[in-house]
Amino acid sequence: MTIDWWVFGLGVLGGALAELLKWFQLIQNSKNLSEYKKGPIYWIITALMMLAGGALAVLYGVEITKPLLAVNIGISAPLILKGLAGMAPALPPAQKAIAPKSSANFVNFIAGR
């Protein structure tokens, strides 16, 4: 299997658009934004989500003659993971008392909280 780097790049572009939407949502709604902006792990996750969009477009075998499909598939990878993370249950009341004060964590970041 050869990698079509144009398709990969278009998928990465789609992943970047989804990540841009997530960061915009964080700016609007998240009390954890300052922690996310300073933490290198969150920027690494952002980059990996973008790359996942490119990889998914290549794995689907999108042809370069369908650039919009490659971008669309690239967008879907981060958005699907965001949706799954958003379904993660909240902490039960007994655990909230012992939970750390900050709610900035991997799942909340992916979910856009």
Secondary structure, 3 states (H helix, E strand, C coil): CCCCHHHHHHHHHHHHHHHHHHHHHHHHHCCCHHHHHHCHHHHHHHHHHHHHHHHHHHHCCCCCCCHHHHHHHHHHHHHHHHHHHHCCCCCCHHHHCCCCCCCCCHHHHHHCC
